Amino acid sequence: MTLSTDQSPSYTVPGTSLDTAGELLPAMQRALDELNELALTLKHVHWNVVGPHFIGVHTMIDPQVDGVRLMADAVAERMAALGASPDGRVRGMVERRQHAEYPLGRDDAIKHLKELDKVYTHVIECHREAIDRTEGDIATQDLFIGQTRDLEQFQWFVRAHAENASGKLD
């Protein structure tokens, strides 16, 4: 399958060259894939969390799902503004995946939170790479900076639920 993001854009935003826009797109597509998968993983956790911490985790997750979906939409729309065709199809997302699938089904809330912490770490690392790779376009870089800040806050919420009384993630 040929991805439309592999194609050079025929137009882009004022002040950004076609070459620069083309260089940004692989990092942007990766971030879009990671955000789409994160939204699906968060919803999966929401549906499958059980145990004494159920309600706290269950109700914490939905606002994160909504926030991550908005992030994915912003990345895709920025890609379109740069002249690309963002690929939001599941097959492409799975084919481009560079990590293992989320391992848990129905399970204890704390186990889910520990796994979700790992997922957030991966997505945040991906976003930090996108910040570095989009240095040639400050509007795109600014998008990733703001999203990284929000992702880090979501991860903090997850960690705050999962840490023990001494402040350690077991």
CORSUL-V618798 format. One record per run of one state. SS is the DSSP state (a for helix, b for strand, c for the rest). FROM is the first residue (numbers start at 1). TO is the last residue. If there is no record, write none. Layout:
BEGIN
SS;FROM;TO + SS;FROM;TO
END
This chain:
BEGIN
c;1;3 + a;4;6 + c;7;17 + a;18;48 + b;49;50 + c;51;53 + a;54;81 + c;82;89 + a;90;96 + c;97;106 + b;107;108 + a;109;133 + c;134;137 + a;138;162 + b;163;163 + c;164;168 + b;169;169 + c;170;170
END
